[in-house]
């Protein structure tokens, strides 16, 4: 059998690597992947690795297979197989001591995974590190292989490919911590081999986080530390030395309560060595990867020691100056490594928590001001440095889309740094630094010989990035900037940024003195932007929205001009290049201006806004039902979305309600003729949602007509958006007694039809949107009109429906179902519990054992681990509402086979549920459930075993008759 298996593997590998037929190669690849999951893979992979005739392809595949089997499927083996496996891997490690490296690495990872799985004692006294130490001393000819294993051990502690229990993983980490001195001694001994120095440094770096028991003073004098720091000046070992130095820096900030004082012996030798690399940053002959490594080290040092640096001492300012050197590097990838340091420094300098040790408010304020003054010059330099990073390259037009995306990302990163600087310098002071750049750039832009728009654009980009930090009372710089804008050339990218700048400073424009007469020429620029290109039109329409929002009072005498711009842009006939998406900014702009008007002029204004939106819809309707049914959805939704924007932003409930009533026949025609069209119905329901939200009880008879339309069409076309619109109606009208009859009928009809659609988990999976919106609606009913819902037969049927769908994989649908269930249990525990407690008791007690079993199945693998918090909350709510839940849980947990959960783990599982009932916090319960969940999901075999025992998809609920 084994011989047949090895032959088949060899044939499949030959087909995979040497066949030219893609179909054969794909089939071979599929077979090999499936083979890796079989029990035979253990013996076949091991046999081929020991076989001297195996070629490199076979060795690599089999070493990967054996590694993955040890990591993932170790529990498949009988307990007595450990020693045989250990011996075989040991022989293989020595066999591949000198390579091939890929094979040796896989064997090392397999041995490390084996060490994670089994108790320390199985490796003899002291565990695997002591065992390794003995082997290295006894057989020095195999040191390269043993050394790689020593390096791999700490790296594998955090590998969740290893299907080990959390408790076992913690024991392994504890063993590594207690063995750190042994490991460091082995690395030190290996330093005598020059060819192993790079590996030694790599291993030392990986072990440092396990050196908790070694003091800073011991490390400071350790041979390995001095070797690593001296290697910072070696091109050959620079990267490995940088990794060690970074880990050492991390060691000094991650240790216990002793603080920096206890770590000073190590810090005092680290910082000078790192600072000694400063000149290498400027060395043009230096390899770029080496420069990146040094820059990363400086960034790590700055971020780690930011609390010390923020004190503003002379030594700390030397580090700040070095980091400014890194920031000034021409390569953005290198320069940007420091950005997080500047962010953390800003946060430290400005937050109150940094100064609490100074006691009184007076002392705190004095120290804060002292530090801010010290750091003003570095942050001014920072602003000057990063502002040059956003200039459009001359060859930008040749950039690929990926390169353009990177450039946009860089500009966003610079914007964040500038905002950090404003917190230290103040917005007005930062503006002053940037205005100098703008003045210089304007000179080159207006030059008759070779004018350049890029420097002006980059200066304006930086200025608009800090707009929210600049005072609206600023009168020195911004008047000059605004007066400059109309004179700038209308290059597309420059015009786009000019429009964005106008929008960014809309609040300042509103507060500017009337005598400056700033607004008219700026609106003229926005007009130009809307007619230049789609990109400039996008920026101009967004800016127009901000200007209308913040300067609405200044437009009181110019409404006709505003509406003229609006009508031209919406109609698309006046040369504007505003896309339908960007036109929504103009709709919103006019809507907020309308909101500022008294009711009577607001009515007229709303009519003017709606005309270019509603007229095209009415024209389509007038062409007959056939035309309306066949027109592309886009021709309808572009106008309906504008209506949504109007109904959302015009804050005159009665005026909007009158408009909704007036336009309802148009909307109803679209409902009736396009109910089959999901895209149009979603757009129309969204529009109705905003109408209901804005108008509330002013909707009058229209709400009844809307409810009737929803009920009828939902039963015919199963559009989930009807459920979502109903949720909004329940939220607004649920507590209104005058609507009780309408809403009772709505609830009955919608839920009755939905339950027919969602009978099995397969139904839920095929209709996730309906499941999501159905249970969102059900939760709204519990919260806003429980009196119309909980006492009905439909409520009980919906609980059964929810139980059938709990394990749906669709995230939002699953969350809605779990939220509905937790809302039921919370209602049972609420102040209104007397009203509903008896009924909910009856429903839940009949279903409790089944529901608990499904929820525990969800926790242990039926749902993704990303649902853990929602599952935990349902279990917590259920346990607090029903004392019987502990017995239900015990019955379910006892179904889980012992191969998946030990007796101790079962007891711990039950204890978590008991603690949840007694009041443990959700955060604590979720963490503890998470560990049990990990145990049950530790590999596919265990997860399948648990789910096969609990069978959540096979459960059906039958009401037990009351005795």
N, C-alpha and C positions, 0 to 999 in steps of 0.2 A: 504493500500500500504506500509506504514511504517512498520507495523507488519510483513508483508511478507518479506520485506527487511532485518529486523533484524534477522528473523528466517533463511534466506538464508545465511547471514554472519556467524551466529553461526554454521550452518551446514558445510560451507566451511572451517572454522577454525578448526572444529573437524576433518574434513578429512585431512587437512594439517598437523596437529600435531599428530594425532592418527591412521591414516590409515597406513597399512603396504604396500599397493599396490602403487608403485612409480608412475604409470600412473594416479591414482586418486589424489595423492598428487600434482603432476605437474599441473593437470587440476584445482585443487582448488586454487593453488598459482596463476595461470594465471587469474582465475576469480576474485580473491581478488585484484590483481593489477589493472585490468580493472575497477573494482568497485570503486577504489579510485579516478578515474578520472571522475566519474559521478556526476551529480547534487544531486542525492539522497544520496550520501555519507555524505553530511553535516548533514542531519536530522538523518540518521541511526546511524552514529558514535556518535553524540551528545546524542541520546536517550539511546544507550547502555552504554555510560559512566555514565549516571545518574541512570541507572538500577542497583539496589542493588544486583541483582542475577548474574550479569556478572562475569565470572571467570577472572583470571589473563591474560590468552591468549587474551581474548576478549578486556579487558581493554587496554592492550599494543597495540594491532592492532588498536583499535579505537582512542586512543590518538595520535598514529602516523598518522593516517588518517586525524584527525581533524587538527593536526599541519601542515601537508603538504597542506591541503586545504586552510588554512589561509595564509600560505606562498605563495602558487602558484596561487590559484584560487579565491582570495578574491573578485575580480571584478565580479564574477558570481552573487554575492548577490546584492539585491536592496539596495539602500542607507539607508533605514530605518532599515535594518537588523543589522546594526552595534551595536546598543544598546542591542538588544536581544542576539547577539553573545557575546558581552562584559559581559553581566550579567551571561550568561551560563558558560563562561570560569571562571568567578570569583567564582561562586558556586563550580565548579569542583576543582579549586585551593584549596579552603577551605576543600572540601571533601577529597582530597588526600594530605592534609597537612602533614600527618604522613606516607604517602606512599600509594601504592608501589612507590619507588623512580623513577623508569623508567617512570611511568605514570605521576607523578608530574612534572618531567623534561619536558616531551612533552607538558604538559599544559602550563608551564612557557614559553617555546619557542613559542607556539601559541599566547600567550598574547603579547609577545615581538614583534612578526611579525605583529600582529594587530596594535600595537603602531606605527610601522614603516609606515603602510599603511595610517593611518588616521591623520588628522591635530591635532596639539597639543591641541587645544581648546576642542576637543571632550573628553578629559580626565579631563576637568575642568581647572581652573587657574593653570598655571605652568606645565601642562602636566602630563604624567604618573608617574613621580618620586614623585611629590607633592601628587598626588592621592595615591600612594603607602605609602607615609609617613603618610597620614591621616589614612589609613586603619591599618597600623602597630600600630599606637598609640591607635586607637579605639578598635582593636581586637588583643591584644598581644598574645592570645592563638594560633593564626595562623602565628606567626612570622616565623617558619621554611619555610613554603611555600612562604611567602612574600619575605623572604631573598633570596631564590633561584631565584625568579623572578628578584630581584634587581641585582643579579650576572649575570643573563643571558642577561639583556638589552644591555649593551655595547658590549657583544660578538656577538649579532645578527646584529649590525650595518654593519658589513662587510660580512654578509651572503648573497650571491647572489642567494640563494634558494628563497629569498623573492622577489616576482615579483613587486617591487615598482619602481616608476620612480626615476631617479637620483636626480632630484630636491627635491622630497619628502624625499629621503634618507638623503640628505644634511641638510634639515630642522630638521630631527630627531636627527642627530648628533649634530647640533647646540643646540637643546633643552637639550640634555644630558650634553653638556659642561656647559650650564647655570645652570644646576641642580646638578653639581658635589658636591657643598658644602652640599646640602641636603642629597645626597647619603652618603657622608662621615660621616655626623652626624648620620645617621641611622646605619651605620656600627659601629660607636663608641658606640652607645647605646646598640647594640647587644653584645658588649664585656662582659657585665655582665653575660651572659650565657656561662659558660665554654665549654659546649658541642657544641657551635656554633663558637668557635674561629677559627677553620680551615676554615669554610665557610666564615667567615668575612675576613680573610686574602686573600682567593681566590677572593672574591668580590672586595676588595681594589685593588688588582693587576689588575683586569680587568677594573677598573674605572680610573686608574692613567693616561691613555692617554687622558682622557677627562678633566683633571684638569688644563687646560691652564690658568685659571683665578686665580689659587692659587700660590702665590709666593714660591720660594725656601725656604725662611726664615720661612714662615708659615708652609710648609710641614716639615721642619727640627724640628719644635717644636710640630708637631701634634702627638696626642696620638696613632693613628694608625701606624705611622712610628716607634715610639719607641716600640710598641708592636711587630711589625714585626721583627725589628732588634734584640730585646731581644729573640725572638723565634728562631733565628738562632742557638742558643745553645740547642734547644729542639729537641730531636729525634722525638717526636710526630708531631711537626709542621714545621720541617726543610724544607721540600719541598715547602710548601705554603709560608714560610718566604723567601726562595730563590727566588721564583717567584716575590714577592713584591720587594725585593732588586734589582733584575734585571730590573724590570719596573721603579724603582726609578732612577737607573743609566741611563736608557734610557731617562727618563724625563730630566735629567740634560744636555743631549747632543742634545735633539730634539727641544728645545725651541728657541725663536727668536734671535734677534741680540745682546742681552746682553752678550752672550758668557759665558765662564767659570766663570768670575768674579762674575756675577749675581747669578750663581748657587752654589758658594762656600759654603754658609751655609749648604746646603744639602750634598755636596760632602764631607765636613769635618766631618760629622757624619757617612756617608756611608763607606768611605774607611777604617777607623780604625776598624769598626765592621767586615767588610769582611776580613781584614787582620788578625783579631783575630781567624779566622777559619783555619789558616795555619796548626796548629798541627793536626787537625782532618784528614787532608789528609794522614798522616802517621799512623793513628790509625788502626791497623789491625783488631780490634774488631768492627770497624764501618761497618754498612751495605753498600754494594757496591753501591746501588742506592743513598744513602745519600752522599757518596764520589763523585759520578757522579754529583749530584746536586751542591755540593760545587765547584767542578772543573769547571762546567758550569758557575757558578757565577764569578769565577776568570777570565775565558775567556771573559765573557761579560764585566767585568770591564776593562780588558786590551784592548779589541777592542774599547770600547767606549771612553776611556781616552788616546788613543794612541798618540794624539797630545800633551797632557801634559807629558806623559811618555817619548816621544822622546826628550824632553828638557834635559834629563839626570840629573835632580835634585836628591838629596839624597833620597827624599821621593819616587820619581818615580822608582828609582833603587830597592827599597824594593819591589815594585809591580813586577818588572821584575824578581827578585829572587824568589818571590812566584810562578810566572808563570813557572819558570824553575823547581820548585818543582813539579808542575802539570805535566810538560813534562816528568819528570823522573819517573812518576808512571808506575808500571809494566804493568798495563792493557792498551793496545793500544787504546781502545775506550775512555779512560780517558785522556791519554797522548795527543792524536790527537786533543782534543778539543782546545788546544792552538795553533795549526798550523796556523790558520787564523790570530791570533794575531801577530805571528812572520812575516807573510807575510805583514800585514799592517804596522808594525813597520819598516820593511825593506823599504817599499815604501815611508814612511814618511821621513826616514833618507836620502834617496838617490835622491828624486825628488826635483827639484829646487823650486817648488811652496811652499815648506815648509819653505823657507828661504827668501822670497821676502821682508818681513818686515825689513830685515837688511840693505836694501838699496843698497849700492855699491857692485860690484862684489867681491872686496877684502874682505869686511865684510861677505858676503854670503859664500865665500869659507872658510874663517877662522872658522865660526860657524859650517859649515858642517863638516870640519875636526875635530873640537873639539868633536862634537857628535859621529862621527864614531869611534874616539879613545875611548870614554867612553863605547861604546857598543861592542867593540871588545871582551872583556872577556866573556860577556854573550853569544855572538854568537859562540864563540869557544866552550863553554860548550854545547850549543845547538847542534852543529855538533857532538860532542862526544856522546851526549845522543841519538840523533835520529839514528845515524849510527848503533847502536846496535839493532834497531828495525827490521832490514831486514834479520836477520840471519835465515836460514832454520831450522825449528824445527827437532829434531831427528826423530819424527814420521810423517814427512811430507808425506811419502809414503802411510800412512793410511788415509790421508785427503780426504774428499768428494770433488766433483767438486766445490761445493759452498764455502767450506772452502779454497780451493786453489784460488778461485776467490777473496775472502776476503784478502788473503795473498798478492796476486798481487796488489790489490788496496792499501794495506798498504805500499808496496814498492814504488808505484807511488807517494803516498802522502809524503813519506820521501824524495824522489827525489826532489819534489817541495820545501820542506823546505831547503834542501841542496843548491839548486839554489838560494833561497832567501839569504842564508848565504854568498854565493860567492859575492853577490852585496855589502855586508857590509865589509867582510873580504878581498875580492879579491880571484880570483880562485886559485892562487898559494899558498896563505896562507891557504885556506881551504884544499887544497891538502896536505899540510904539516901536518895538524891535522889528516887527514885520513890516511896518510902514517904511522903514529905512530901505528894506529890500525892494519894496514896491517903487519907491522914488528912483532907486538906481535902475530898476527894470524898465520904468516908464521912459527913462532917458534913452535906453537902447531901442525901445519900441518905436519912439518918435524920430529916431535917427533916419536921415534921408538915405544914408548908405547902409545897405543890408539891415533893415529893421527886423527885429525878432519879437514875436508875440509870446514865445514860451516863458521867458522870465516873468513877464507881467501876469500871465495866467497862473503860474505857480505861486506867486506872491498873493494873488487874490484868493486862490484855493486855500492857502494857509489862513488868510484873514477870515474867510467865511467859516472855516473849521472851528474858530474860537468865538463865533458870534454870540453864543449864549452866555459867554463869560464876560463880555464887554458891557459896561454900564450903559443904560439908555440915556444917561446924562453926559456921556462923553462928547466933548465939543471941539477937541483939538485935531484929531486925526480923521474921524469918519466924515465930517463935512468935506474935507479935501478928497477923500476916497470917492464919495458919491458924486462930487462934481467932476471927477476924473473919468467916470464910467462912460458918459455919452461920447467922449472924444476917442475912445479906444477903437481900433479896427475891428471889423465884424468877422474875424476868422472864426470858423465853426466852434472849435474847442474853447477859444477865448470867450466867445459870446455865450457859450453854455455856462462857463464859470461865472461870467458877469451876471447872468440871470440868477444863478444859484446864490450869489452874493447878495443880490437885492432881496431875495426871499429870506435869506438867513438873517438879515438885519431889519426885517419888517417891523419889529417892535421899536427899534431905534428910529426908523423912518416916521412912525406914528408920533413919537415923542419929540421929533426935531422941531425947532422953532418955525413958525409959519413963514417968516421972512426969508428962509432959505429956499422955499419953493422947490423942494427936492422931488416931490412925487411925480409931477407930469413928465419930466424927461425920463424918469425911470420906467414909467408905464410905457413910454415910447420904445424903450429898449426891449421890454417884454414883448411888445407887439412885433418887433423885428425878430426876436427869437422864435416866436410862433410861426413865422413865415420863412425861416431859413432852412431848417432841416428837421427831421423827426427827433434827433437828439436834443437840439436846441429848443425845439417846441416842448419836449418833455420837461426840461429844466424851467422854461419860461412859464408853462402852465402851473407847475408846482409852486413857483415863486408868486405867480398871480394869486394863487389860493392863499398863501401866507399873507400877502399884502392886503387882500380883501378881509381876511380874518382880523388882522391887527390894526388896519387903518380904515375900518369900515366907516367911521364917523367922518373921515375926510372925503368920502365919496358921495355924501348926501346931495351935493349939487351936480354930480356927474353920473347919475344913474343911467341916463340914456346912453352915454358913451360906453359904460360898462356893458349894458345889454347888447349894444351893437357889436362889441368884441365877442361877446358870448354867442350871439346868433350866427356870426360869421364862422366862428370856430366849430360850433355844433353842426351847422348845416354843411360844412366842408366845401363851400363854393367861393370863398373869398381869398384863396391863396395860402391859407394857414395849413401847416403840416402837422396838426395835432392829431395823434392817433385816437381811436375810440377809447382806449384805456386812459390816456392822459386827459381826454376831455372831461373825465370825471372830476379832475381837479378844478376845472372851470365851473362845472355844475356845483361842486361844493363851495367854491368861492362866492358865487351869486346867492347860494342858499344861506350862507352865514350873513351876507349883507342884508338879505331879506329878513332874517331873524332880528336884526337891529331896528327894523322899521316898525311903526305903530300898526295895529291890525288892519286898518283900511288900506293904506298903501302896500302893506305886506300882501294882501289878497291880490292886488293888481300885479305886484312883482312876481308872486308865485305863478300867476297865470302866464306871465311872460317867460318865466323859466321853463314851464311845462310845455308851452306851445311847440317848440322845435323838437320836443321829445315825444309828445303824445300824437301830434299830427301825422307823422309817418306810420304809426301803428294804426290809426283810424283809416288812413288811405289804403293800407293793406287789407283791412277788414272789409272796406267798401268794395274791394275787387272780388269778393265772394269767398265762400268757405273753401273751395278747391285751391285757390291761390294761397290762402292763409295756411292751409295744411301742407302745401308743397314748398313754401318759401324756406330757405336755409335758416336754421335756428339763429345763426349769428345776426341776421337782419332784424330779428326780434329782440334778442337779449341785449344788444348794444343800447337800445332805447330803454328797455326795462331796467337795466342796471343803472341808467341815469335817473330813472324814477326812484329807485332805491336810495340813491344818493340824496335826492331832493327830500324824500320823506324822512330820511335819517337826520338831515342837517337843518331843516327849517323848523325852528323851535316855537311854532305857533300852533298848538294842538287843534284849536277850532278851525283855523284857516286851512290847515292840512286836511283835517277831517272833511271839510266841505269839498276840497279838491278830490279826495279819494272817492267820496260819494258821487261826484260829477263824472269821474273817469271810470267808475266801477263797471258800467256796461262794456267799455273797451276791454278792461281786464278780464271780465267774464267771458267775452267772446274768445279771447286767447286761451283761457282755461278750457273752454268747451271744445275748441278745435285742435288744440295741441297737447291735450292731456297725456298722450302717448309719448311725448317728446321730453325726455328727462332733463336735458339741458335747459329748455325753455321753462319747464315747470320749476326747476330749482331757482332760476332767475326770478320768476314771477312770485314764488312763495317768499323769497328773500325780500322782494319789494313790499309784499303784504305784511311781512314781519315788521319791517321798519315803520310801516304805516300804523300798525297796531301799537307798537312801542311808543311812537310819538303822540298819537291821538288818544290812546287809552279809551276812557268811557265816552269821549266825544264822537266815537265811531258811529254810534246810533244804530240805525237799521242795517247799515252796511255789514256790521259784524255778523248778524244773523244770516244774511245772504252768503257771506264768505264761508261760514260754518257749513251751511247746506251744500255749497259747492264742494268743499273738502270731503265731506262724508260720501257724497255720490261718486266723485271721481276716484277716490282712493279705492273703493270697492271694485271699480272697473279696471284701473290701471296700475295699482300697487306701487305708486310713486312714494318713496320714503320722505320726500320733502313735505308732503301733506302732513305727515306725523310731526315733522320739525316745526312747521307753522302752527300746528295745534298746540305744541308745547309752549310757544310764545303766547298764544291766546289764553291758555290755562294760567300762565304766570301773571298776566295782566287782569284777567276777568275771573279767576278761580274763586276769589272771596266775595264776588258780587252776587248777592241773592237773586237779583233780577235776571241773571244769566244762568241760573241753576238748571233750568229745564233744557236749554240749549246744550249746556256742557255735559249733562248726564247722558243725553242722546249721543253727543259726540264721542264720549268715552266708550259707551256701549258698542257703538257701531265700529269705531276704529280698532278697538282691542279684539272684538269678536272676529273681525276679518283677519287681523294679524295672527291670531292664535291658529287659525286654519292654515296660514302660510308657513308657520314655524312649528312643526311637529317633531322633527328629529334634528340631531346635530348636523346632518347633511343639509337640511333646509336652512339652518342658521348660516352654515358656511357659504351656501349659494346666494343668500340674501343678507349680507352683513349690514348693509345700510338700513334696511328695514328693522333688523334687530337692534341696532344702535339707537335709531330714532324712536322706536317703540318703547324701549325701557328708559330713555331720557324722558319721554312723555309720562310714563308711569311714575317716575321719581317726582316729576313736577306735580302730578296729581296728589301724591302723598304729602308734598310740602304745601301746596296751595289750596287744595280742595279735598282733603281726606274724607270729609263727610259725604262727598258725592261718589267716592270710589271704594273705600275700604270695606264697606258693608255690602258691596255687590258681589254676586256670584263671579263676575268677571275678574275680581281681584284674586280669588282663589285659583282660577284657571290660569291667570298670568303668572302666579308663583310657580305652578307646575311647568309652564312654558319656560320660565327663566331657568329652572333646574335642568331642563333638557338642553339649554344652550350655554351653560356656564363655561364649558370647555372649548368654546369657539376660539380659534386662534387670532381672529381679527382683533386688533388691540382696542379700538374705540368701542366696538360692539361688546366686547368682553367687559370693559370698564363700566359701560352703562348697565349691564346686567348685574355686576357685582355691586354697583352703587345702589341699584334698586333694592337688592336684598338687604344691604346694610341700612338703607333708609327704613325698611320695614322693622328691623330690630331696634333701630334708634327710636322710631315712633312708639314702639312697645315700651321703651324706657323713658319716654318724654313726659312732660307735665300733663299731657293729655292722655296718659296711658289708660286711665279709667274708662275712657270712651271706646278705646279700641283693643285693650289688652285681652279681653276674653276671646274675641274673635281671632286675633293674631295667635293667641295661645293654641286655639283649636287647630288652626291651619298649620302652624309650625310643629306642634307636638306630633301631629300625624305624619309629618314629612321629615322630622328632625334627623332620624338615623340616616335616611337616604341622602338628605342635603349635606350632612356632615361628611358622609363618605365621599360625595362628589367633591366637596371643598378640600378634603385632605388629599384626594387624588390630584386635584389641581395644584396643590402646594408641592406635591412630591413628583411632579413631572408632566401632568396632563396639560398644564399651561406653561408658557415660557417663564423663566425666572424673573423677567422684567415685570410680571404682574404680582410679584411677591407682596408689595405693600398693600395693594387692594385686597388680595386674598387674606392677608393677615387681619385687615380691618373687619372683613366679614366674619372671620372666626372669632375675633375679639368681641364684636357686637353680639354675635350669637351666644357666646359663652356668658356674657354679662346679662343677657335677657333671659336665658334659660339654663337653670342649674343642671338640667338633664344632659346638657351637651357633653359633659365629661364622660358620662356612660356611653353616649353615642360614639364619642371619639375613641374610647377604649375598645369598643367592638370593632371599629374600623382598623385601628392600629394593629390589633391582634391578627388581622387578615394578612398583614405584610409579612412575607417569609423571613425567616431568621438570616438567610444569606444577605438580605438587604439591610435589616436593622437588628442590632444586638438587643438583648434584654435591657441593658443600661440605656441604650438610645430610645427604646420604647418608653421607658420610665421618664426620661428627660422630655420626650415629646408630650406626654401627658402632663408633666409638671408645667410646661410652658402654657398649655391651655388652662390649667388651674390658676396659674399666676395672672393670666389675661383676665379671667373672671374676677379675680380679687383686686384688679386695678392697675396692673403694670402698664407702663406707657406703650403706645403703639410703636414708637421707635425701638424700644427694648425688645418687645415681642417680635417685631419684624426681623431684627438681627438674629434672635434666637431661632425663630422659624427658618431663617435663611440657612443656618448651619444644618438643621435637619434636612432641609430641601437639598442641600449640596450632597449630603450623604446618600440620599435616595436617587440622585442624578449623577453619581460619581462616574458611571460609565453607562453605555447604552444597554448592556445586559441587565444591570441592576434596575435601571429605569423601566425597561420592558417588564421585568419580573414584578415590580411594584404595581405597574398599571394593569398587568394581567390579573393580579390578585384583587385589585379594587374595581376594575372594569367600569369606569364611570360612564362610558357610552352605552353600556348594556342595561343600565339600571332603569327600571320603569316604576312609577309610583302608583300604589293602590291604597286608597283610604281604608284604614282599619276601622270597622264599625265600633262605635262607642259601646262600652259594656253598660 
